C-alpha cells in the first residue's frame, strides 16, 4: 500500500479528529466527490434540482422547484423540467426548502479567560452545517488593541473553514490608530460592524467615553455598533459580594450579575446611541429588563436591534444549582441564563418583532476547561454551545408551538441577519441569483440532542436530552450537498470569507434626522457683545 503524503495527512488531520471524536457519525473523505453511501453532491459547479417542496422565504411560502447551478440559484418556479442526466434531483415532497441559517454571533478559536474555545473554524462549521446553518459571523478580538493584528490572527484561524463566514470586530481600547484602523477594516476588509464590551472589567470592557467615540466613528463609517450590555463595574462588585458570602460555585456567576445590571447597561447604551444618532445592535439579550429597554426605544422610533440567543430563549438558571459541578458549570455564560419567566418573555418579544433575529453566542469549552473555576466561579470560562442546535430548537419551540409562522422562522434565523449586515439577497433568500445556501427540513421528523450526537468538539451540551420535532435532513452550501442522511461531506479550507458593505438599511434616513436635529436647535443665537 502506498504511504500517504505528508501534505495529504496534514489536510486530513482536522477532519479525522472530528470524525474520531464522534464515532457514531459518518464523514466523507475531504476530497468530496461521489463515493457512494450518500457522499455525492459535487462542488460549486454541481447542478441540482430540488423538486416538490414548499419553498419558504421571509416574504412568502410557495410550492416550487429550485434549480441550482455553479453554486447559485438559477430558477425558482413550479414544475421545472429535468432535461439532463447530469442534474441531481432531490425529492423534497412534504418538506420545507428554506435559506440556510445565518448565525450572527459566534466565537470560534477564541482566546478567552486563559484558554481557547474548543471549537475551531472546522469543528464549528461541521456542527453548523449538520444543524442547517450555512453562514456565521464571528468576532475578531484585537491583539493588544490592534485591529490589524487581530484580523491577521483570525484569517489564520479561519484557514480550515468549511463554510461561508464573515467577521465583526471588537474594540477594546481607543486612540487615533484604532480609529484609523476601523476605517481600513470597513473599506478594505469588508467588516461593517464593531462590538463594544461594557463588561469584563480589566480585559475587554470599555468606558463610556470610549463607547461614545466608537459610536461616533461607527456612524461616520456606516458601520453598525454592537454592545455586550452589562454594567462591568457593578458586576465586579457583585462578584466580590458573592465571594465574601462564601458563594464560590457556578450559582454565584448568575447571582453576581443580575438582570438589573443588564437592563442598566442596555438603557445606557441606547441613550448614548440616541445622543450620537446612530443605530445600535444589542447582542445576546438575556433578560426582561434589557428587552423592555429595547422595546421602549423602538416605540420612540430609535433604531435598536435586539438579538436573543437560543440558550436565553429555552433554558433557565435552575441548572446552575445542580450539585454536580460538571453539569452546573457548563451553563455559565454572560449575561447569565436567567430564572424561569425570562425565556418566555423573550420568545414573546421575538414573535412580536421587538427582538429581531436569533444568534447562539456559540463559545464552547469542555468540562476540563470549565473546571478551572471549580473553587471560584469567576474563573469558569464563560460560554455555551448552540451552532448545531439553533435551527432545530427555534423550529420546535417557536414554529411547532404556533408562536411564529414558517416565514417568520426564515426571517429570524436567516433573512434579517442578511439584511442587517447588508448581504441580502445574496444570502438569506432563495431567489434567482442568490447563493445556493439551502436546507430541506422535514417537519415530521424528531430529534434528540446531546454530546453523544453533536459535531462540536465539546464533551458537554447544554441541551442534553432535549427532544423536539422538525429535522434538517439536507444542507446545501454554495450548491454543494454537505449534509445528507446523517453524513457530512465537508473539506477543511473550502469555506469562503464574505465581505459585508457599510451603510446597510438601518442607516437609511440618518442624514435626514441629523438635518432635522440641527434645524431644531435654533442656535447659535445672535447677540450683541456683553457689557462688563
Rosetta blueprint (number, residue, H / E / L):
1 X L
2 X L
3 X L
4 X L
5 X L
6 X H
7 X H
8 X H
9 X H
10 X H
11 X H
12 X H
13 X H
14 X H
15 X H
16 X H
17 X H
18 X H
19 X H
20 X H
21 X H
22 X L
23 X L
24 X L
25 X L
26 X E
27 X E
28 X L
29 X L
30 X L
31 X L
32 X L
33 X L
34 X L
35 X L
36 X L
37 X L
38 X L
39 X L
40 X L
41 X L
42 X L
43 X L
44 X L
45 X L
46 X L
47 X E
48 X E
49 X E
50 X E
51 X E
52 X L
53 X L
54 X E
55 X E
56 X E
57 X L
58 X L
59 X L
60 X L
61 X E
62 X E
63 X E
64 X L
65 X E
66 X E
67 X E
68 X E
69 X E
70 X L
71 X L
72 X E
73 X E
74 X E
75 X E
76 X E
77 X E
78 X L
79 X L
80 X L
81 X L
82 X L
83 X L
84 X L
85 X L
86 X L
87 X L
88 X E
89 X E
90 X E
91 X E
92 X L
93 X L
94 X L
95 X L
96 X E
97 X E
98 X E
99 X E
100 X L
101 X E
102 X E
103 X E
104 X E
105 X E
106 X E
107 X L
108 X L
109 X L
110 X L
111 X E
112 X E
113 X L
114 X L
115 X E
116 X E
117 X L
118 X L
119 X L
120 X L
121 X H
122 X H
123 X H
124 X H
125 X H
126 X H
127 X H
128 X H
129 X H
130 X H
131 X L
132 X L
133 X E
134 X E
135 X E
136 X E
137 X E
138 X E
139 X E
140 X E
141 X L
142 X L
143 X E
144 X L
145 X L
146 X E
147 X H
148 X H
149 X H
150 X H
151 X H
152 X H
153 X H
154 X H
155 X H
156 X H
157 X H
158 X H
159 X H
160 X H
161 X L
162 X L
163 X L
164 X E
165 X E
166 X E
167 X E
168 X E
169 X E
170 X E
171 X E
172 X L
173 X L
174 X L
175 X L
176 X H
177 X H
178 X H
179 X H
180 X H
181 X H
182 X H
183 X H
184 X H
185 X H
186 X H
187 X H
188 X H
189 X H
190 X L
191 X L
192 X L
193 X E
194 X E
195 X E
196 X E
197 X E
198 X L
199 X L
200 X L
201 X L
202 X L
203 X L
204 X L
205 X E
206 X L
207 X L
208 X H
209 X H
210 X H
211 X H
212 X H
213 X H
214 X H
215 X H
216 X H
217 X H
218 X H
219 X H
220 X H
221 X H
222 X L
223 X L
224 X E
225 X E
226 X E
227 X E
228 X E
229 X L
230 X L
231 X L
232 X H
233 X H
234 X H
235 X H
236 X H
237 X H
238 X H
239 X H
240 X H
241 X H
242 X H
243 X H
244 X H
245 X L
246 X L
247 X L
248 X L
249 X L
250 X L
251 X H
252 X H
253 X H
254 X H
255 X H
256 X H
257 X L
258 X L
259 X H
260 X H
261 X H
262 X H
263 X H
264 X H
265 X H
266 X H
267 X H
268 X H
269 X H
270 X H
271 X H
272 X H
273 X H
274 X H
275 X H
276 X H
277 X L
278 X L
279 X L
280 X E
281 X E
282 X E
283 X L
284 X L
285 X L
286 X L
287 X L
288 X H
289 X H
290 X H
291 X H
292 X H
293 X H
294 X H
295 X H
296 X H
297 X H
298 X H
299 X H
300 X L
301 X L
302 X L
303 X L
304 X E
305 X E
306 X E
307 X E
308 X E
309 X E
310 X H
311 X H
312 X H
313 X H
314 X H
315 X L
316 X L
317 X H
318 X H
319 X H
320 X H
321 X H
322 X L
323 X L
324 X L
325 X H
326 X H
327 X H
328 X H
329 X H
330 X L
331 X L
332 X L
333 X L
334 X L
335 X L
336 X L
337 X L
338 X L
339 X L
340 X L
341 X L
342 X H
343 X H
344 X H
345 X H
346 X H
347 X H
348 X H
349 X H
350 X H
351 X H
352 X H
353 X L
354 X L
355 X L
356 X L
357 X E
358 X E
359 X E
360 X L
361 X L
362 X E
363 X L
364 X L
365 X L
366 X L
367 X H
368 X H
369 X H
370 X H
371 X H
372 X H
373 X H
374 X L
375 X L
376 X L
377 X H
378 X H
379 X H
380 X L
381 X L
382 X L
383 X L
384 X E
385 X L
386 X L
387 X L
388 X L
389 X L
390 X H
391 X H
392 X H
393 X H
394 X H
395 X H
396 X H
397 X H
398 X H
399 X H
400 X L
401 X L
402 X L
403 X L
404 X L
405 X L
406 X H
407 X H
408 X H
409 X H
410 X H
411 X H
412 X H
413 X H
414 X H
415 X H
416 X H
417 X H
418 X H
419 X H
420 X H
421 X L
422 X L
423 X L
424 X L
425 X L
426 X L
427 X L
428 X L
429 X L
430 X L
431 X L
432 X L
433 X L
434 X L
435 X E
436 X L
437 X L
438 X E
439 X E
440 X E
441 X E
442 X E
443 X E
444 X E
445 X E
446 X E
447 X E
448 X E
449 X L
450 X L
451 X L
452 X L
453 X L
454 X L
455 X L
456 X L
457 X L
458 X L
459 X L
460 X L
461 X L
462 X L
463 X L
464 X L
465 X L
466 X L
467 X E
468 X E
469 X E
470 X E
471 X E
472 X E
473 X E
474 X E
475 X E
476 X E
477 X E
478 X L
479 X L
480 X E
481 X E
482 X E
483 X E
484 X E
485 X L
486 X L
487 X E
488 X E
489 X L
490 X L
491 X L
492 X L
493 X L
494 X L
495 X L
496 X L
497 X E
498 X L
499 X L
500 X L
501 X L
502 X L
503 X L
504 X L
505 X H
506 X H
507 X H
508 X L
509 X L
510 X H
511 X H
512 X H
513 X H
514 X H
515 X H
516 X H
517 X H
518 X H
519 X H
520 X H
521 X L
522 X L
523 X L
524 X L
525 X L
526 X L
527 X L
528 X L
529 X L
530 X L
531 X L
532 X L
